[in-house]
Each structure stands twice: as C-alpha cells, then as structure tokens.
Amino acid sequence: MIKYVFQPHGDDRGQLVALEEFKDIPFRVKRVYYMYDTAAGVTRGGHAHKCLQQILICIHGSCKIRLDNGKEKKVIPLEKPYEGLYVANNMWREMFDFSPDAVLMVLASELYDEADYIRNYDTFLNLVKNGDAVSTAEEICRI
Ligand code: T46
C-alpha cells in the first residue's frame, strides 16, 4: 500500500497542490474522474483491474478505501486533500464511508475500458492466487 503525501504550496491566500505525471504521479495520466454526492451507506467499486493503475485523492470531505490483493485486506482512510492512495492493477477495491461532502478524484493511467474490469471476486482470487496475474498483466498492459 502506497500513500503519497503531496506538497501543498501554501501562502496567506490558502493552499495549492500541483501534480505532475512521472514526478508526483508514477504513470502517464490519461484520464481524470471524480465522484461526489455519494449517498449515505453506499459502497462503490467492488472490482479489480487487469492493467489500470490509479491514484485516489479525496479532495474534499473523507471516505475509506478497502484494498484486497487476494491475500491481505487493508482499510485506508482518505481525509486530506494532499494525500493520494496508489492502487495498482490486480487489486480489489471498495470505497465506502463517504462523508456527505466527499469528492473523490481519481487519476488513471488508462482510458476507460470495460474489458479491463474484473468484476467477479472468485475470478480475481484465481487470477492472483495461481500467479498468472502478474505475467498476464505485463503481457496485456505492456507495463
Ligand atoms: C475504480 C473506482 C475507484 C465512465 O463512463 N467513464 C469512466 O471513466 C468511469 C470511471 C466510469 N464511467 C461510467 C461507467 C458507469 O456507468 O460511470 C458509471 C459509474 O462507474 P462505476 O460503477 O465503474 O464506478 P465505481 O465508483 O464503482 O468505480 C470507479 C471506476 O470505475 C473504477 O475503475 O477503480 O472508481
């Protein structure tokens, strides 16, 4: 699990965080999306990706991320606009416990591609447990 702490550029006007690909973000950013107005009690995600790498930043409010690599599960709170959680490929993720004002922004290494999603948990477990996932991802993703 890698949590980045970005450098805010603060002055008497407030704070500014700048993120540059290959400097602050370890990949080329091809897509940005964000979610807000998340209803109370909702859990989002519930899938893994074959290739996609992402950085999740809760730029307003707070939420929690559950990461599961098939062996170990961890819950990571995101509650600062200068913190970013790196989520690698082949990692099951769930986002939950959103505050009413939460805005969760995601920087993604690839364009949207439904074929990159692994939506079945048993399929995910088989993929990571039999050791095929890494080589498969390397072949498919050209990482
Ligand atoms: C992920 C977690 C952290 C698009 O049209 N383009 C996009 O780039 C995305 C991300 C979504 N969509 C559409 C597809 C669905 O009709 O937006 C709708 C909601 O997407 P989804 O149900 O996949 O959202 P989450 O919150 O479950 O998952 C998202 C990302 O899809 C996923 O890659 O890692 O956030």
Backbone and ligand atoms as CSV (ligand in chain L), in Angstrom:
chain,resi,resn,atom,element,x,y,z
A,1,MET,N,N,0.860,-1.197,0.000
A,1,MET,CA,C,0.000,0.000,0.000
A,1,MET,C,C,0.890,1.239,0.000
A,2,ILE,N,N,0.679,2.125,-0.958
A,2,ILE,CA,C,1.477,3.353,-1.013
A,2,ILE,C,C,0.540,4.546,-0.894
A,3,LYS,N,N,0.765,5.316,0.157
A,3,LYS,CA,C,0.005,6.555,0.302
A,3,LYS,C,C,0.986,7.710,0.088
A,4,TYR,N,N,0.694,8.523,-0.894
A,4,TYR,CA,C,1.544,9.680,-1.173
A,4,TYR,C,C,1.067,10.859,-0.339
A,5,VAL,N,N,2.023,11.639,0.156
A,5,VAL,CA,C,1.693,12.920,0.776
A,5,VAL,C,C,2.267,13.989,-0.146
A,6,PHE,N,N,1.380,14.689,-0.839
A,6,PHE,CA,C,1.817,15.699,-1.800
A,6,PHE,C,C,2.199,16.986,-1.075
A,7,GLN,N,N,3.005,17.774,-1.763
A,7,GLN,CA,C,3.491,19.018,-1.156
A,7,GLN,C,C,2.519,20.163,-1.436
A,8,PRO,N,N,1.813,20.664,-0.421
A,8,PRO,CA,C,0.962,21.830,-0.702
A,8,PRO,C,C,1.813,23.096,-0.764
A,9,HIS,N,N,1.464,23.968,-1.702
A,9,HIS,CA,C,2.138,25.265,-1.796
A,9,HIS,C,C,1.241,26.277,-1.088
A,10,GLY,N,N,1.513,26.477,0.175
A,10,GLY,CA,C,0.633,27.346,0.960
A,10,GLY,C,C,1.182,28.751,1.074
A,11,ASP,N,N,0.286,29.706,1.080
A,11,ASP,CA,C,0.645,31.081,1.434
A,11,ASP,C,C,-0.568,31.708,2.096
A,12,ASP,N,N,-0.558,32.993,2.278
A,12,ASP,CA,C,-1.666,33.591,3.039
A,12,ASP,C,C,-2.991,33.593,2.271
A,13,ARG,N,N,-2.963,33.136,1.010
A,13,ARG,CA,C,-4.218,33.007,0.247
A,13,ARG,C,C,-4.859,31.644,0.431
A,14,GLY,N,N,-4.046,30.649,0.920
A,14,GLY,CA,C,-4.569,29.293,1.065
A,14,GLY,C,C,-3.579,28.287,0.506
A,15,GLN,N,N,-4.091,27.133,0.074
A,15,GLN,CA,C,-3.228,26.021,-0.339
A,15,GLN,C,C,-3.440,25.678,-1.804
A,16,LEU,N,N,-2.380,25.184,-2.423
A,16,LEU,CA,C,-2.470,24.719,-3.811
A,16,LEU,C,C,-1.600,23.465,-3.923
A,17,VAL,N,N,-2.163,22.420,-4.503
A,17,VAL,CA,C,-1.383,21.199,-4.745
A,17,VAL,C,C,-1.279,20.997,-6.251
A,18,ALA,N,N,-0.060,20.806,-6.735
A,18,ALA,CA,C,0.168,20.566,-8.170
A,18,ALA,C,C,0.703,19.148,-8.351
A,19,LEU,N,N,0.170,18.430,-9.322
A,19,LEU,CA,C,0.583,17.047,-9.554
A,19,LEU,C,C,1.060,16.887,-10.985
A,20,GLU,N,N,2.279,16.410,-11.150
A,20,GLU,CA,C,2.836,16.215,-12.490
A,20,GLU,C,C,3.097,14.730,-12.721
A,21,GLU,N,N,2.768,14.273,-13.934
A,21,GLU,CA,C,2.968,12.863,-14.253
A,21,GLU,C,C,4.462,12.547,-14.269
A,22,PHE,N,N,4.798,11.359,-13.794
A,22,PHE,CA,C,6.168,10.846,-13.656
A,22,PHE,C,C,6.992,11.594,-12.607
A,23,LYS,N,N,6.389,12.597,-11.974
A,23,LYS,CA,C,7.101,13.280,-10.893
A,23,LYS,C,C,6.349,12.994,-9.580
A,24,ASP,N,N,5.138,13.510,-9.495
A,24,ASP,CA,C,4.321,13.230,-8.307
A,24,ASP,C,C,3.484,11.978,-8.503
A,25,ILE,N,N,3.148,11.699,-9.765
A,25,ILE,CA,C,2.291,10.558,-10.121
A,25,ILE,C,C,3.162,9.578,-10.919
A,26,PRO,N,N,3.198,8.291,-10.539
A,26,PRO,CA,C,4.176,7.381,-11.153
A,26,PRO,C,C,3.758,6.816,-12.511
A,27,PHE,N,N,2.858,7.475,-13.216
A,27,PHE,CA,C,2.446,6.999,-14.538
A,27,PHE,C,C,1.907,8.178,-15.350
A,28,ARG,N,N,1.756,7.961,-16.642
A,28,ARG,CA,C,1.123,8.974,-17.503
A,28,ARG,C,C,-0.366,9.036,-17.177
A,29,VAL,N,N,-0.890,10.211,-16.913
A,29,VAL,CA,C,-2.302,10.358,-16.549
A,29,VAL,C,C,-3.124,10.528,-17.830
A,30,LYS,N,N,-3.910,9.492,-18.153
A,30,LYS,CA,C,-4.718,9.562,-19.378
A,30,LYS,C,C,-6.155,9.961,-19.106
A,31,ARG,N,N,-6.543,9.903,-17.823
A,31,ARG,CA,C,-7.961,10.137,-17.517
A,31,ARG,C,C,-8.089,10.618,-16.077
A,32,VAL,N,N,-9.035,11.540,-15.882
A,32,VAL,CA,C,-9.373,12.005,-14.526
A,32,VAL,C,C,-10.883,11.880,-14.372
A,33,TYR,N,N,-11.325,11.314,-13.256
A,33,TYR,CA,C,-12.756,11.325,-12.967
A,33,TYR,C,C,-12.952,11.539,-11.473
A,34,TYR,N,N,-14.143,11.906,-11.095
A,34,TYR,CA,C,-14.383,12.131,-9.673
A,34,TYR,C,C,-15.833,11.815,-9.353
A,35,MET,N,N,-16.060,11.474,-8.098
A,35,MET,CA,C,-17.415,11.157,-7.649
A,35,MET,C,C,-17.770,12.035,-6.449
A,36,TYR,N,N,-19.026,12.426,-6.396
A,36,TYR,CA,C,-19.498,13.293,-5.317
A,36,TYR,C,C,-20.977,13.003,-5.103
A,37,ASP,N,N,-21.585,13.638,-4.088
A,37,ASP,CA,C,-22.996,13.380,-3.760
A,37,ASP,C,C,-23.239,11.889,-3.526
A,38,THR,N,N,-22.274,11.220,-2.953
A,38,THR,CA,C,-22.424,9.788,-2.705
A,38,THR,C,C,-23.399,9.592,-1.539
A,39,ALA,N,N,-24.404,8.791,-1.751
A,39,ALA,CA,C,-25.453,8.622,-0.741
A,39,ALA,C,C,-24.899,7.903,0.490
A,40,ALA,N,N,-25.504,8.196,1.642
A,40,ALA,CA,C,-25.061,7.589,2.904
A,40,ALA,C,C,-25.136,6.069,2.814
A,41,GLY,N,N,-24.113,5.404,3.340
A,41,GLY,CA,C,-24.116,3.948,3.413
A,41,GLY,C,C,-23.708,3.239,2.128
A,42,VAL,N,N,-23.432,4.007,1.081
A,42,VAL,CA,C,-23.105,3.397,-0.224
A,42,VAL,C,C,-21.671,2.856,-0.236
A,43,THR,N,N,-21.492,1.692,-0.855
A,43,THR,CA,C,-20.152,1.177,-1.166
A,43,THR,C,C,-20.012,1.149,-2.684
A,44,ARG,N,N,-18.954,1.778,-3.184
A,44,ARG,CA,C,-18.683,1.784,-4.631
A,44,ARG,C,C,-17.505,0.861,-4.906
A,45,GLY,N,N,-17.179,0.688,-6.185
A,45,GLY,CA,C,-16.086,-0.200,-6.558
A,45,GLY,C,C,-16.592,-1.631,-6.536
A,46,GLY,N,N,-15.795,-2.523,-5.904
A,46,GLY,CA,C,-16.172,-3.932,-5.919
A,46,GLY,C,C,-15.705,-4.565,-7.215
A,47,HIS,N,N,-14.450,-4.305,-7.540
A,47,HIS,CA,C,-13.840,-4.877,-8.740
A,47,HIS,C,C,-12.331,-4.679,-8.671
A,48,ALA,N,N,-11.629,-5.311,-9.589
A,48,ALA,CA,C,-10.190,-5.070,-9.761
A,48,ALA,C,C,-9.981,-4.710,-11.229
A,49,HIS,N,N,-8.753,-4.346,-11.561
A,49,HIS,CA,C,-8.419,-4.036,-12.950
A,49,HIS,C,C,-7.237,-4.878,-13.404
A,50,LYS,N,N,-7.293,-5.293,-14.655
A,50,LYS,CA,C,-6.180,-6.084,-15.198
A,50,LYS,C,C,-4.939,-5.228,-15.387
A,51,CYS,N,N,-5.131,-3.994,-15.845
A,51,CYS,CA,C,-3.991,-3.145,-16.206
A,51,CYS,C,C,-3.940,-1.815,-15.479
A,52,LEU,N,N,-5.089,-1.287,-15.178
A,52,LEU,CA,C,-5.186,0.110,-14.735
A,52,LEU,C,C,-4.449,0.377,-13.423
A,53,GLN,N,N,-3.683,1.452,-13.407
A,53,GLN,CA,C,-3.118,1.982,-12.158
A,53,GLN,C,C,-3.816,3.314,-11.880
A,54,GLN,N,N,-4.020,3.614,-10.607
A,54,GLN,CA,C,-4.731,4.838,-10.275
A,54,GLN,C,C,-4.170,5.463,-8.999
A,55,ILE,N,N,-4.416,6.764,-8.861
A,55,ILE,CA,C,-4.181,7.470,-7.602
A,55,ILE,C,C,-5.531,8.053,-7.176
A,56,LEU,N,N,-5.954,7.720,-5.969
A,56,LEU,CA,C,-7.230,8.213,-5.429
A,56,LEU,C,C,-6.944,9.349,-4.444
A,57,ILE,N,N,-7.613,10.472,-4.647
A,57,ILE,CA,C,-7.421,11.628,-3.761
A,57,ILE,C,C,-8.796,12.130,-3.337
A,58,CYS,N,N,-9.039,12.148,-2.043
A,58,CYS,CA,C,-10.307,12.697,-1.557
A,58,CYS,C,C,-10.087,14.199,-1.375
A,59,ILE,N,N,-10.405,14.962,-2.423
A,59,ILE,CA,C,-10.037,16.386,-2.414
A,59,ILE,C,C,-10.965,17.224,-1.528
A,60,HIS,N,N,-12.083,16.631,-1.086
A,60,HIS,CA,C,-12.959,17.319,-0.131
A,60,HIS,C,C,-13.676,16.263,0.691
A,61,GLY,N,N,-13.842,16.502,1.991
A,61,GLY,CA,C,-14.518,15.526,2.835
A,61,GLY,C,C,-13.630,14.316,3.085
A,62,SER,N,N,-14.263,13.173,3.291
A,62,SER,CA,C,-13.490,11.969,3.625
A,62,SER,C,C,-14.210,10.715,3.129
A,63,CYS,N,N,-13.438,9.663,2.976
A,63,CYS,CA,C,-14.004,8.343,2.657
A,63,CYS,C,C,-12.970,7.303,3.059
A,64,LYS,N,N,-13.335,6.047,2.910
A,64,LYS,CA,C,-12.388,4.968,3.208
A,64,LYS,C,C,-12.267,4.066,1.980
A,65,ILE,N,N,-11.074,3.504,1.825
A,65,ILE,CA,C,-10.822,2.586,0.708
A,65,ILE,C,C,-10.403,1.243,1.285
A,66,ARG,N,N,-11.057,0.171,0.855
A,66,ARG,CA,C,-10.626,-1.173,1.236
A,66,ARG,C,C,-9.858,-1.768,0.059
A,67,LEU,N,N,-8.605,-2.119,0.299
A,67,LEU,CA,C,-7.788,-2.748,-0.747
A,67,LEU,C,C,-7.557,-4.213,-0.372
A,68,ASP,N,N,-7.611,-5.054,-1.376
A,68,ASP,CA,C,-7.501,-6.505,-1.162
A,68,ASP,C,C,-6.663,-7.066,-2.306
A,69,ASN,N,N,-5.495,-7.613,-1.953
A,69,ASN,CA,C,-4.621,-8.164,-3.005
A,69,ASN,C,C,-4.809,-9.683,-3.163
A,70,GLY,N,N,-5.860,-10.195,-2.516
A,70,GLY,CA,C,-6.137,-11.635,-2.601
A,70,GLY,C,C,-5.576,-12.386,-1.414
A,71,LYS,N,N,-4.657,-11.744,-0.697
A,71,LYS,CA,C,-4.067,-12.380,0.498
A,71,LYS,C,C,-4.365,-11.560,1.736
A,72,GLU,N,N,-4.363,-10.259,1.550
A,72,GLU,CA,C,-4.458,-9.345,2.686
A,72,GLU,C,C,-5.415,-8.220,2.333
A,73,LYS,N,N,-6.203,-7.799,3.337
A,73,LYS,CA,C,-7.120,-6.668,3.127
A,73,LYS,C,C,-6.708,-5.535,4.055
A,74,LYS,N,N,-6.790,-4.320,3.546
A,74,LYS,CA,C,-6.469,-3.151,4.374
A,74,LYS,C,C,-7.496,-2.070,4.122
A,75,VAL,N,N,-7.839,-1.340,5.182
A,75,VAL,CA,C,-8.730,-0.184,5.025
A,75,VAL,C,C,-7.890,1.070,5.221
A,76,ILE,N,N,-7.954,1.955,4.240
A,76,ILE,CA,C,-7.155,3.180,4.284
A,76,ILE,C,C,-8.103,4.376,4.284
A,77,PRO,N,N,-8.077,5.197,5.338
A,77,PRO,CA,C,-8.896,6.409,5.313
A,77,PRO,C,C,-8.256,7.460,4.428
A,78,LEU,N,N,-9.074,8.151,3.668
A,78,LEU,CA,C,-8.598,9.302,2.879
A,78,LEU,C,C,-9.356,10.513,3.385
A,79,GLU,N,N,-8.634,11.431,3.999
A,79,GLU,CA,C,-9.325,12.574,4.606
A,79,GLU,C,C,-8.582,13.882,4.459
A,80,LYS,N,N,-7.523,13.858,3.639
A,80,LYS,CA,C,-6.764,15.098,3.414
A,80,LYS,C,C,-6.639,15.332,1.913
A,81,PRO,N,N,-6.813,16.578,1.451
A,81,PRO,CA,C,-6.741,16.822,0.011
A,81,PRO,C,C,-5.323,16.729,-0.549
A,82,TYR,N,N,-4.330,16.570,0.323
A,82,TYR,CA,C,-2.947,16.432,-0.153
A,82,TYR,C,C,-2.431,14.995,-0.027
A,83,GLU,N,N,-3.344,14.033,0.205
A,83,GLU,CA,C,-2.936,12.627,0.279
A,83,GLU,C,C,-3.476,11.869,-0.930
A,84,GLY,N,N,-2.648,10.991,-1.477
A,84,GLY,CA,C,-3.092,10.189,-2.620
A,84,GLY,C,C,-2.790,8.723,-2.376
A,85,LEU,N,N,-3.765,7.872,-2.646
A,85,LEU,CA,C,-3.564,6.428,-2.472
A,85,LEU,C,C,-3.316,5.791,-3.832
A,86,TYR,N,N,-2.170,5.142,-3.965
A,86,TYR,CA,C,-1.853,4.428,-5.202
A,86,TYR,C,C,-2.564,3.077,-5.189
A,87,VAL,N,N,-3.287,2.798,-6.254
A,87,VAL,CA,C,-3.962,1.499,-6.379
A,87,VAL,C,C,-3.467,0.839,-7.663
A,88,ALA,N,N,-2.717,-0.233,-7.474
A,88,ALA,CA,C,-2.129,-0.941,-8.610
A,88,ALA,C,C,-3.187,-1.789,-9.324
A,89,ASN,N,N,-2.812,-2.326,-10.464
A,89,ASN,CA,C,-3.663,-3.316,-11.110
A,89,ASN,C,C,-3.709,-4.583,-10.239
A,90,ASN,N,N,-4.638,-5.458,-10.553
A,90,ASN,CA,C,-4.803,-6.708,-9.795
A,90,ASN,C,C,-5.021,-6.478,-8.300
A,91,MET,N,N,-5.772,-5.442,-7.992
A,91,MET,CA,C,-6.069,-5.108,-6.595
A,91,MET,C,C,-7.578,-4.866,-6.488
A,92,TRP,N,N,-8.244,-5.684,-5.685
A,92,TRP,CA,C,-9.684,-5.486,-5.475
A,92,TRP,C,C,-9.876,-4.238,-4.621
A,93,ARG,N,N,-10.809,-3.350,-5.006
A,93,ARG,CA,C,-11.021,-2.116,-4.246
A,93,ARG,C,C,-12.493,-1.847,-3.991
A,94,GLU,N,N,-12.737,-1.290,-2.805
A,94,GLU,CA,C,-14.081,-0.810,-2.451
A,94,GLU,C,C,-13.929,0.542,-1.790
A,95,MET,N,N,-14.831,1.452,-2.104
A,95,MET,CA,C,-14.813,2.783,-1.496
A,95,MET,C,C,-16.104,2.922,-0.690
A,96,PHE,N,N,-15.987,3.361,0.557
A,96,PHE,CA,C,-17.165,3.403,1.424
A,96,PHE,C,C,-16.979,4.481,2.492
A,97,ASP,N,N,-18.012,4.611,3.327
A,97,ASP,CA,C,-17.983,5.576,4.435
A,97,ASP,C,C,-17.684,6.997,3.924
A,98,PHE,N,N,-18.356,7.380,2.849
A,98,PHE,CA,C,-18.195,8.726,2.285
A,98,PHE,C,C,-18.885,9.744,3.200
A,99,SER,N,N,-18.205,10.828,3.521
A,99,SER,CA,C,-18.889,11.929,4.200
A,99,SER,C,C,-19.815,12.598,3.169
A,100,PRO,N,N,-20.866,13.287,3.624
A,100,PRO,CA,C,-21.823,13.862,2.658
A,100,PRO,C,C,-21.167,14.840,1.678
A,101,ASP,N,N,-20.061,15.475,2.119
A,101,ASP,CA,C,-19.397,16.477,1.266
A,101,ASP,C,C,-18.199,15.896,0.503
A,102,ALA,N,N,-18.051,14.555,0.505
A,102,ALA,CA,C,-16.842,13.960,-0.083
A,102,ALA,C,C,-16.796,14.115,-1.602
A,103,VAL,N,N,-15.607,14.487,-2.084
A,103,VAL,CA,C,-15.328,14.470,-3.523
A,103,VAL,C,C,-14.083,13.600,-3.695
A,104,LEU,N,N,-14.265,12.443,-4.306
A,104,LEU,CA,C,-13.150,11.516,-4.510
A,104,LEU,C,C,-12.709,11.619,-5.964
A,105,MET,N,N,-11.478,12.127,-6.142
A,105,MET,CA,C,-10.940,12.307,-7.502
A,105,MET,C,C,-9.950,11.178,-7.790
A,106,VAL,N,N,-9.980,10.702,-9.031
A,106,VAL,CA,C,-9.114,9.583,-9.413
A,106,VAL,C,C,-8.303,9.960,-10.654
A,107,LEU,N,N,-6.987,9.773,-10.555
A,107,LEU,CA,C,-6.102,9.951,-11.699
A,107,LEU,C,C,-5.787,8.552,-12.227
A,108,ALA,N,N,-6.017,8.327,-13.506
A,108,ALA,CA,C,-5.945,6.969,-14.046
A,108,ALA,C,C,-4.928,6.873,-15.178
A,109,SER,N,N,-4.274,5.717,-15.243
A,109,SER,CA,C,-3.198,5.518,-16.228
A,109,SER,C,C,-3.717,5.142,-17.611
A,110,GLU,N,N,-5.009,4.793,-17.706
A,110,GLU,CA,C,-5.570,4.347,-18.985
A,110,GLU,C,C,-6.928,4.997,-19.210
A,111,LEU,N,N,-7.350,5.017,-20.449
A,111,LEU,CA,C,-8.700,5.468,-20.777
A,111,LEU,C,C,-9.709,4.434,-20.263
A,112,TYR,N,N,-10.954,4.824,-20.192
A,112,TYR,CA,C,-11.999,3.916,-19.706
A,112,TYR,C,C,-12.138,2.721,-20.644
A,113,ASP,N,N,-12.108,1.528,-20.054
A,113,ASP,CA,C,-12.214,0.316,-20.864
A,113,ASP,C,C,-12.897,-0.771,-20.030
A,114,GLU,N,N,-14.137,-1.045,-20.358
A,114,GLU,CA,C,-14.913,-2.037,-19.588
A,114,GLU,C,C,-14.203,-3.399,-19.584
A,115,ALA,N,N,-13.455,-3.705,-20.642
A,115,ALA,CA,C,-12.793,-5.014,-20.731
A,115,ALA,C,C,-11.656,-5.155,-19.722
A,116,ASP,N,N,-11.241,-4.051,-19.129
A,116,ASP,CA,C,-10.144,-4.101,-18.150
A,116,ASP,C,C,-10.630,-4.473,-16.738
A,117,TYR,N,N,-11.976,-4.480,-16.550
A,117,TYR,CA,C,-12.523,-4.736,-15.214
A,117,TYR,C,C,-12.580,-6.233,-14.920
A,118,ILE,N,N,-12.235,-6.608,-13.681
A,118,ILE,CA,C,-12.501,-7.962,-13.176
A,118,ILE,C,C,-13.591,-7.778,-12.121
A,119,ARG,N,N,-14.799,-8.201,-12.444
A,119,ARG,CA,C,-15.939,-7.892,-11.578
A,119,ARG,C,C,-16.345,-9.062,-10.690
A,120,ASN,N,N,-15.782,-10.230,-10.988
A,120,ASN,CA,C,-16.140,-11.415,-10.198
A,120,ASN,C,C,-15.010,-11.716,-9.200
A,121,TYR,N,N,-15.374,-11.765,-7.908
A,121,TYR,CA,C,-14.338,-11.895,-6.868
A,121,TYR,C,C,-13.597,-13.230,-6.972
A,122,ASP,N,N,-14.309,-14.314,-7.300
A,122,ASP,CA,C,-13.636,-15.610,-7.428
A,122,ASP,C,C,-12.663,-15.615,-8.603
A,123,THR,N,N,-13.053,-14.964,-9.686
A,123,THR,CA,C,-12.149,-14.847,-10.843
A,123,THR,C,C,-10.886,-14.091,-10.431
A,124,PHE,N,N,-11.091,-13.010,-9.671
A,124,PHE,CA,C,-9.956,-12.223,-9.177
A,124,PHE,C,C,-9.033,-13.084,-8.322
A,125,LEU,N,N,-9.639,-13.824,-7.359
A,125,LEU,CA,C,-8.825,-14.652,-6.461
A,125,LEU,C,C,-8.044,-15.697,-7.244
A,126,ASN,N,N,-8.689,-16.336,-8.207
A,126,ASN,CA,C,-7.992,-17.338,-9.016
A,126,ASN,C,C,-6.822,-16.726,-9.760
A,127,LEU,N,N,-7.062,-15.540,-10.292
A,127,LEU,CA,C,-6.030,-14.855,-11.074
A,127,LEU,C,C,-4.801,-14.545,-10.219
A,128,VAL,N,N,-5.031,-13.982,-9.026
A,128,VAL,CA,C,-3.875,-13.596,-8.210
A,128,VAL,C,C,-3.258,-14.797,-7.489
A,129,LYS,N,N,-4.071,-15.807,-7.176
A,129,LYS,CA,C,-3.535,-16.922,-6.391
A,129,LYS,C,C,-2.735,-17.901,-7.236
A,130,ASN,N,N,-3.089,-18.047,-8.502
A,130,ASN,CA,C,-2.325,-19.018,-9.292
A,130,ASN,C,C,-1.092,-18.391,-9.935
A,131,GLY,N,N,-0.866,-17.083,-9.599
A,131,GLY,CA,C,0.384,-16.457,-10.027
A,131,GLY,C,C,0.387,-15.997,-11.470
A,132,ASP,N,N,-0.730,-16.180,-12.176
A,132,ASP,CA,C,-0.778,-15.789,-13.587
A,132,ASP,C,C,-0.960,-14.283,-13.754
A,133,ALA,N,N,-1.475,-13.645,-12.696
A,133,ALA,CA,C,-1.914,-12.262,-12.862
A,133,ALA,C,C,-0.799,-11.339,-13.322
A,134,VAL,N,N,0.365,-11.464,-12.691
A,134,VAL,CA,C,1.427,-10.513,-12.996
A,134,VAL,C,C,1.883,-10.652,-14.437
A,135,SER,N,N,2.191,-11.913,-14.856
A,135,SER,CA,C,2.674,-12.077,-16.222
A,135,SER,C,C,1.585,-11.710,-17.224
A,136,THR,N,N,0.323,-12.078,-16.884
A,136,THR,CA,C,-0.769,-11.736,-17.789
A,136,THR,C,C,-0.869,-10.223,-17.940
A,137,ALA,N,N,-0.808,-9.535,-16.776
A,137,ALA,CA,C,-0.915,-8.080,-16.815
A,137,ALA,C,C,0.244,-7.479,-17.600
A,138,GLU,N,N,1.440,-8.019,-17.381
A,138,GLU,CA,C,2.600,-7.470,-18.087
A,138,GLU,C,C,2.445,-7.627,-19.595
A,139,GLU,N,N,1.929,-8.800,-19.987
A,139,GLU,CA,C,1.734,-9.022,-21.420
A,139,GLU,C,C,0.665,-8.085,-21.982
A,140,ILE,N,N,-0.494,-8.073,-21.253
A,140,ILE,CA,C,-1.609,-7.289,-21.793
A,140,ILE,C,C,-1.335,-5.801,-21.710
A,141,CYS,N,N,-0.737,-5.395,-20.564
A,141,CYS,CA,C,-0.619,-3.954,-20.297
A,141,CYS,C,C,0.646,-3.356,-20.877
A,142,ARG,N,N,1.603,-4.206,-21.193
A,142,ARG,CA,C,2.920,-3.724,-21.648
A,142,ARG,C,C,3.498,-2.758,-20.616
A,143,ILE,N,N,3.409,-3.143,-19.335
A,143,ILE,CA,C,3.953,-2.296,-18.253
A,143,ILE,C,C,5.472,-2.292,-18.343
L,1,T46,C1,C,-12.315,2.345,-9.925
L,1,T46,C2,C,-13.002,3.060,-8.834
L,1,T46,C3,C,-12.034,3.708,-7.871
L,1,T46,C4,C,-17.413,6.159,-17.478
L,1,T46,O1,O,-18.183,6.329,-18.427
L,1,T46,N1,N,-16.101,6.541,-17.592
L,1,T46,C5,C,-15.226,6.377,-16.569
L,1,T46,O2,O,-14.049,6.755,-16.720
L,1,T46,C6,C,-15.681,5.773,-15.360
L,1,T46,C7,C,-14.717,5.561,-14.213
L,1,T46,C8,C,-16.984,5.394,-15.267
L,1,T46,N2,N,-17.836,5.586,-16.305
L,1,T46,C9,C,-19.245,5.199,-16.161
L,1,T46,C10,C,-19.469,3.699,-16.085
L,1,T46,C11,C,-20.671,3.591,-15.180
L,1,T46,O3,O,-21.844,3.693,-15.957
L,1,T46,O4,O,-19.709,5.732,-14.923
L,1,T46,C12,C,-20.581,4.830,-14.290
L,1,T46,C13,C,-20.140,4.520,-12.869
L,1,T46,O5,O,-18.891,3.798,-12.914
L,1,T46,P1,P,-18.554,2.604,-11.896
L,1,T46,O6,O,-19.777,1.929,-11.468
L,1,T46,O7,O,-17.478,1.772,-12.524
L,1,T46,O8,O,-17.938,3.437,-10.660
L,1,T46,P2,P,-17.222,2.880,-9.348
L,1,T46,O9,O,-17.236,4.021,-8.400
L,1,T46,O10,O,-17.788,1.597,-8.890
L,1,T46,O11,O,-15.682,2.576,-9.792
L,1,T46,C14,C,-14.866,3.629,-10.277
L,1,T46,C15,C,-14.078,3.166,-11.506
L,1,T46,O12,O,-14.965,2.643,-12.479
L,1,T46,C16,C,-13.051,2.108,-11.184
L,1,T46,O13,O,-12.172,1.971,-12.265
L,1,T46,O14,O,-11.219,1.814,-9.748
L,1,T46,O15,O,-13.944,4.035,-9.271
